[in-house]
Amino acid sequence: MKHRVVHIAEFVTCFLLASGLGLAQTTAEKRAEDDRLLEHARAVFPQLVGSDNRARTLVAKLDTYHYDSPWQLSTTLPLAQRLLVKEWKPEDIPPLFTACGDAAAALDGDDEKFVQIVAVLAAIKVGAPSEVESSLSELEELGIPAFKLVAEGIGKTPADVRRFARAGRINSSVTAQLLLVQFTRRYERLAKKLAKQRKER
C-alpha cells in the first residue's frame, strides 16, 4: 500500500511543480513556453524510449492532443516523461491520456483532476490485486463510478466487484485496461468538447 501511495504522489507532485508555468502568460508567451517544453521532450524522450522515431511520434501525438483537449502541455509532457521513467511503452501513453482526459472532462475537471485520474490508472496497472479496491475507491471519490464501470465490463454487480477486489481476486492490469475501455465507451470526445467550450468563454 505504501508503494502505491508514493507512486500516485509522484504524479501529483509532477503536476504541482509544472502547473505554475502557465500562469499570467500572454498568448505569445504561452506558445513560446509550449515550444520550449516540446523541444525539451524531443531531446529527453529518445533517451527514455531508446528510439528516436517512437519518441518523436509520442511528442507529436501529445502536441496534437494538446489542441484537442483542455490540458496544458506543462501538465501532459512532464506526466508522459514520468510514465516513460516508469517504463511505460510510448504507444500506451496517448490512449491512456485520451481515455483519462475524457473522464476528467466529464467531471468538468482541471489539469489536476486529469493527473489524479491518470495516476490512479497507472497505479492500478502496476499494482497488486490487493490494491485494486482502494484504487477503485479513489476513482469513486474523484466522481467516477469505477465499481459500476468494472461491473458492467465483466457482467457482474458493483457489489460483486467490491467483494472480488477485497479478496484480491481481480487482476490489476486487466482492471486498468477495462477501465480505459469503459472510459472511452462512456466519455468519448468529452475532453475535446470541453476544450472547445472553454475557448468560447
C-alpha positions in Angstrom: 0.0 0.0 0.0 2.8 2.4 0.9 4.4 1.9 -2.5 1.1 2.6 -4.3 0.6 5.9 -2.4 4.1 7.1 -3.1 3.6 6.1 -6.8 0.5 8.3 -7.1 2.0 11.1 -5.1 4.9 11.3 -7.6 2.4 12.1 -10.4 0.5 14.7 -8.4 3.8 16.4 -7.4 4.8 16.4 -11.0 1.6 18.3 -11.8 2.0 20.8 -8.9 5.6 21.6 -10.0 4.6 22.1 -13.6 1.2 23.8 -13.2 2.7 27.2 -12.3 4.4 27.5 -15.7 1.3 28.8 -17.5 0.3 31.5 -15.0 -0.2 35.1 -16.2 1.2 34.4 -19.7 0.2 36.2 -22.9 -0.7 34.0 -25.9 2.8 34.6 -27.4 4.5 33.8 -24.1 2.4 30.6 -23.8 3.3 29.5 -27.3 7.0 30.2 -26.6 6.8 28.2 -23.4 5.0 25.3 -25.2 7.7 25.3 -27.8 10.3 25.1 -25.1 8.6 22.2 -23.5 8.2 20.4 -26.8 11.9 20.9 -27.6 12.8 19.5 -24.2 10.6 16.5 -24.7 12.2 15.9 -28.2 15.6 15.9 -26.5 14.8 13.8 -23.5 12.2 11.3 -24.6 14.5 9.4 -27.1 16.9 8.7 -24.2 14.0 7.2 -22.2 12.4 5.3 -25.1 15.5 4.1 -26.8 14.1 5.0 -30.2 14.1 8.4 -32.0 11.2 7.5 -34.2 9.0 6.3 -31.3 9.8 9.3 -29.2 9.1 11.7 -32.0 5.8 10.0 -32.7 4.9 10.3 -29.0 5.7 14.0 -28.8 3.8 14.7 -32.0 0.7 12.9 -30.6 0.9 14.8 -27.3 1.2 18.1 -29.2 -1.9 17.2 -31.2 -3.7 16.1 -28.1 -2.9 19.4 -26.5 -5.0 21.2 -29.2 -7.9 18.7 -28.8 -8.1 18.8 -25.0 -8.2 21.4 -22.2 -5.0 20.1 -20.6 -1.8 22.1 -20.8 1.5 20.8 -22.3 3.1 21.9 -19.0 1.0 19.1 -17.5 0.9 16.4 -20.2 4.6 16.4 -21.2 6.1 16.1 -17.6 3.4 13.4 -16.9 4.4 11.5 -20.0 8.0 11.7 -19.0 7.2 10.3 -15.6 5.4 7.4 -17.2 8.4 6.7 -19.5 10.7 6.7 -16.5 8.3 4.1 -15.0 9.0 2.1 -18.2 5.6 2.6 -19.9 5.6 2.0 -23.6 5.3 5.3 -25.5 2.5 3.8 -27.6 0.4 3.2 -24.5 0.5 6.8 -23.2 -1.7 8.7 -25.8 -4.6 6.2 -25.3 -4.2 6.5 -21.5 -4.3 10.3 -21.7 -7.2 10.3 -24.1 -9.4 8.0 -22.0 -8.5 9.6 -18.7 -8.8 13.0 -20.2 -12.3 12.3 -21.4 -13.2 11.0 -17.9 -11.8 14.2 -16.3 -13.7 16.3 -18.7 -16.9 14.5 -17.8 -16.4 15.9 -14.3 -15.6 19.4 -15.7 -12.2 18.8 -14.2 -9.0 20.8 -14.4 -5.4 19.7 -15.1 -5.1 18.4 -11.5 -8.1 16.2 -11.8 -6.7 14.8 -15.1 -3.4 14.0 -13.4 -5.1 12.3 -10.5 -7.1 10.0 -12.8 -4.0 9.1 -14.8 -2.1 8.5 -11.6 -4.7 6.1 -10.3 -5.0 4.2 -13.6 -1.2 3.9 -13.8 -1.1 2.7 -10.2 -3.8 0.0 -10.9 -1.9 -1.3 -13.9 1.3 -2.0 -12.0 -0.2 -2.6 -8.6 -1.0 -5.8 -6.7 -4.6 -7.3 -6.9 -4.9 -6.5 -3.2 -4.7 -2.7 -4.0 -7.5 -2.7 -6.7 -10.3 -2.0 -4.2 -8.6 1.1 -2.7 -7.8 2.4 -6.2 -11.3 2.0 -7.4 -12.5 3.8 -4.3 -10.1 6.7 -5.1 -11.8 7.0 -8.5 -15.2 6.9 -6.8 -14.0 9.8 -4.6 -13.0 11.7 -7.7 -16.5 11.3 -9.1 -16.1 8.3 -11.4 -18.4 5.3 -10.8 -15.5 2.9 -11.0 -17.1 -0.2 -9.4 -20.1 0.2 -11.7 -17.9 0.6 -14.8 -15.9 -2.5 -14.0 -19.1 -4.4 -13.1 -20.6 -3.6 -16.5 -17.4 -4.7 -18.2 -17.4 -8.2 -16.6 -21.2 -8.7 -16.3 -21.3 -8.6 -12.5 -22.8 -6.2 -10.0 -20.8 -3.4 -8.3 -21.2 -5.3 -5.0 -19.6 -8.4 -6.7 -16.7 -6.3 -7.9 -16.1 -4.8 -4.5 -16.2 -8.3 -2.9 -13.8 -9.7 -5.5 -11.5 -6.8 -5.2 -11.5 -7.0 -1.4 -10.5 -10.7 -1.8 -7.7 -9.8 -4.2 -9.4 -11.8 -7.0 -9.3 -9.1 -9.7 -6.3 -8.8 -12.0 -4.8 -5.3 -11.7 -3.6 -4.9 -15.3 -6.9 -6.3 -16.7 -8.8 -3.9 -14.5 -6.8 -0.9 -15.7 -7.4 -1.9 -19.4 -11.1 -2.5 -18.7 -11.5 1.0 -17.1 -9.8 2.6 -20.2 -12.3 0.8 -22.4 -15.2 1.9 -20.2 -14.0 5.5 -20.1 -13.9 5.6 -23.9 -17.3 4.0 -24.2 -19.0 6.4 -21.7 -17.0 9.6 -22.0 -15.6 9.6 -25.6 -14.6 13.0 -27.0 -15.7 14.9 -23.9 -12.2 16.5 -23.5 -12.4 17.9 -27.0 -15.9 19.3 -26.3 -14.7 20.8 -23.0 -11.7 22.4 -24.7 -14.0 24.0 -27.3 -16.4 25.3 -24.6 -13.6 26.9 -22.6 -12.1 28.6 -25.7 -15.5 30.1 -26.4 -15.9 31.6 -22.9 
